[in-house]
Amino acid sequence: MVKVFVIGCGRIAGEIYTNAFNTHGGAYNVLDGAEIVACIDTNYDKAILYSQKYNCKAEKDLEMSLEKYRPDIVSVCTPDQTHFRLTEQLLLSDYAPKLIFLEKPVCQSGSELKRLIDLSEQKNVEVVVNFTRRFDQHYQQLKNRIKTGKYGVLRNAYATYYSGWQHNGVHHVDTLSFLFDDNIEIVSINNAMNSKYKSDPTLGLLAKFTHKPGKIYFKTFNEEDYQLFELELQFDKSRVRLEDFGDRVIVEHHHINIIGENVIRLESNDLVDKTDTAMQVAVKLICKFVEDGDSKILDGYRISDSVRTMNTIWQGKKMYEKNRLK
């Protein structure tokens, strides 16, 4: 039995519904061979409620809990600014787990990221980052189709998001970097709006890939209206739209109509139906690693694989600060 310890008992941890399979708790809860043994939160009342939902123990002291339960996996589901401190503490513990499943964004700076990567290697503890769409079965299929040229050459990418460049924009940055297997460079900042996350505005930017063609437009949206998170990829042969947080995939292909006009026509997205949520895929993968010890299955998901994504995020933040101070 793989023993799991959850730090942070909020929404992504699964505080609302135990059968929400896109949360840590929901995914662990339905996986044979995995068990949430304990949880902890700075708000002990939240930890109590979480423990009742998942039939585990609520704890108050992290280090004592690690010694007491000796978990194989620790899920870090806490606010962004706590990720570095908690992950560092876990890696330095005498009772460190075999794997840390860390929510995005990884940390707040390049020096913090280097520290965590170095510690992960030194302590032989794997750190997997939950960049959700890397684990999504549809996105994995789309990546292969893009690589083989099924949709053609990218002309433009429009990535609309809300609620902070580092907190939420990071999903789009990582998704595009994953789909096209390339670095993203910021060209300019077009606009900025405040978000609910302190010191993390929602930025509108123009960007590009380092080696591949196509312009990338990161577009802001005010979540006071509603939460809009979608990606439109305009190729020379097709248009692919990822709507409803990526759950709805719409594909249109080039077509010449009856009067000879170049148009695009709606066609099947030709994707194999998902068998699991992205979180379920991730949880199955990390539990399999714990059981089998095959580190190759973590390739593409480790903290070291997030370097280029986070570098783009920090490049955008640095450019914003520089422009703001002019």
N, C-alpha and C positions, 0 to 999 in steps of 0.2 A: 504493500500500500504506500503510495506517494503521499507524504505529509506536507500540507500547505499551511503557511502562516500568512495572514493578510494584514498589511499595515494601511490604515485609512479605510473607514467604513462608509464612504459616501456613495455617490451615484454609480461611478464606474466600477466600484467594488461590488455592487449589486444590492444596495440597501433597500431598493423599492420592491422588486419582485425576485423571488428565488428562481423563477423560470425564465428570467430575461437572459437568454443565452449569449447576448453580446456584452455581458459583464463578467468580471472575474469570478464572482461567486456563482453565478448561474451556470457558467461553463464548467467549473470544477464540480459543481453539484450533480451534474448529469453524467459525469465521466466515471465509468467503472475503474477502480484502481487508484482513485484520487480522493483525498479527504481533507477538508479544511479542519485543522485541529484547534486553531486559536486565531484570535484577531485582536487588534489594538487600535485605539484612536485617542487623540488628545481630548476628545469629548467622550468620557467613559460611558455615558448614557447611550450614545450611538453604538459603542462597542457591545453593550449589553443587548440592544435590540438586534444587532447583526448576529450575535452569537445565538440568539433564540431562533432566528430565521434559518441558520445553517448548522444548528446543533453542534456548536463548538464552544470553546471557552473564551471569555473576554478577559483581557489582561491589561495591566497598567504600566509595566516596566519591560522595555524591549529586550535588553540584554538578559534579564532573568528568564524571559519567555523563550529566547533562543536556547538557553541552557536547558530549560525544562522540557521543551518539546522536540528539540533537534530537528527542525523542519528541513525537508529536502528542497522545497521551493518557498521563496518569500515573494509575494506580490506587493509592490509598492504603489499604492493608489492614493497618494497624498497630494496636496497642492504643489504647483510647479516649483516654487522657490525652496521646497524642502527636499527635493529629489537628491541633490548632491550630498547633503549632510547625512541623510538616512542610508543611502547606498554606500557611502564611505564607511559609515558605522558598521553596516552589515559585513562589508568586505574585511574590515579589521577585526571583527569579532572572533574569538576563539571557537565559537560555535556557528561559524558562517555556513549558510546553506550551500547546496551544490549549484543552485541557480537562483538568480534574482530576476524576476519578471517586472520590469520597470515601465511605468507609464511615461508617455511623452509630455513635454519636451525633456530631453535627458537631463540637462542642467542649464546653468546660466552663462557659462563662459568657456572658452577654449581651454584655459588652464584647468578648470574643473573636469572637463571631459578627458583631458590627457591623464589626469590623476586617477580617474575611475578606470580607464583602459589599462593603465599600468598596474593598478591594484588587482584588477580582474585577472591579469596574466600572472602576476606574482603569487596570488593566493589560489590560483587554479579554480576560481569560481566564475562560472559563466554569467554574463549579464545580457539578457535579451530585452530589447526595447519594443514596446507595443505600438509600432507604427502599423495601425490596423490593416491598411489596404495591402500590405505585403503578404498578409496571411489570407486575403480574400481570394477565393477560387476564381471569381470572374476577372479580377485584376490580373491574376497570374495568366489566365488565358489571353487577355488583352495584350499583355506584355509580349507574349509569343507572336501574336498576330502583327503587332507593330514591328517586331524584329524581322519578321519574314516579308514585310512590305505589303501585307494584305490591304492596308488602308492607303498606302502611298506615302508621299513625303509630307512631313508636317509643315504647315504654313503658319498657323497661329494656335496658341492655347490660351483660353480664357478661364482663369481660376477665380471663382467668386467665393468669398468667405466672410466671416464675421468674428468678432470677439478676440482680437489680438493677433498680431503677426506671429509672435513666438508661440502662443498657446494654441491657436487654431490654424493659422497660415502654414504652420510647420507640416500639417497633414498634406496640403497641396504640394509643398516643396518636395517632400519625401515621395509622394505618389508619382510626380513627374520624373524625378530622378530615378525612381524604381522602374517605371514604364519604359523610359528611353535610355536607361543605363548611362547617364551622363551627369556631369556637374552642372549646376545652374548658377549663373553670374547675374548680379543685379546691375542694370544699366542706369536707371534713374528712378526717383520717387515722384509720383504724380499727385498724391494726396495722402492725408492721414486723418484719422478720426479716433477719438478716445474710445477705450473699451473698458469693461468692468475690471480688467486686470491692471493693477497699478504698474506704471512704467512699461506697459506693453500695448501701444496703440495699434489699431488696425491700419495697415499700410497698403496703399495702392501703388504698385510698382510695375515697371517694365523690366523684363529680364530676358536672358537667352541661355541656350545650352553652350557649353564650351566647344563641343566638337560637332554637334548636330544642327541642322537648319531649323528655322522657325522662331518666331517671337513669342514670348510668354507675357501675358498681361494678368497681374494679380489685381482683382477688383474687390473693393470693399462693399459691405452691405451692413446696414444698421439693424441690429437684432431687436431693436425696440419695435420694429414693424413685424418681423418674423425672422427665423433663422434660415438663411439661404446658403447652402454649401453645395456647389456643383462645379463641374469641369466640362468645358467644351473643347474638343480637339478638332481642328480644321485641317484636313489633309488635302492633297491635290486630287485624290480620287474619292474621298469619303469625308463624312463628318460623324464623329462619335461624341455623344453627350452622356455624361454621367450625372444623373439628377437624383433628388431625394437622398442626399448624403451618399451617393454612389450606388444605391440599391437598384435604381432604374437605369438600364443601359440602352440607349437609343442609337441605332446605326443607320445612316443614310449613305447611299452610294451614288456616284456620278452616273448620269443617264442623259441621253439625248432624246428629247421629246418629239412628238409628231411633227412639230414645225421647225425642228432643227436647233432648238435652244439647249444650251448646257444647263442642266438642272440636277438636283439631288433627289433621290426617291427613297422613301422609307423601306427598309428591308429587315429581315430577321437579324438579330444580333448574333445568331449562330453560336451562342455560348451554351455550354453544358450546364444544366441546372446545378445549383449549389447543394451539397449534402449537409453542410455545416455553416454556422456563422464564422466570421473571421476569428472571433475570440475562441470559439471551439477548436478551430484548426490550430491556433497558437497554443492553447492549453494541451491539446493532444500531443503536439510536437515537443513541448518542453517536458511533459511527463514521460514521453517515450525516451527522451535523452536521459532522464534520471534513471529509468529502468534499464536501458540498454548500454548507456555510456558512449553512444556513437556521436561524437562531436560534429561530424560532417553534416548532420541534419540541421544544425544551427547556422550553417553558412548562409549569409545574407540577412541574418536577423540579430546578430550580436551588436553590442554597443559600438564596436569599432566600425561597423557598417553604417553607422549614423553620422560619421564625421562630416561627409560632404553635405548632408542635409543641414546639420547644425551650423556649418561654416557659412552657408547661404543665409540662414536666419540671422546670424551675427553680422554678416556683411550688410544686410538690410537695416538692422538696428543702428549700426555705426554710421551709415549714410544718413539715416534719419536724424540722428543726434547732431551730426556735422551741419546739416542743412538748417536744423532748428536753432542752432547757436549763431548762425550768420546774422 
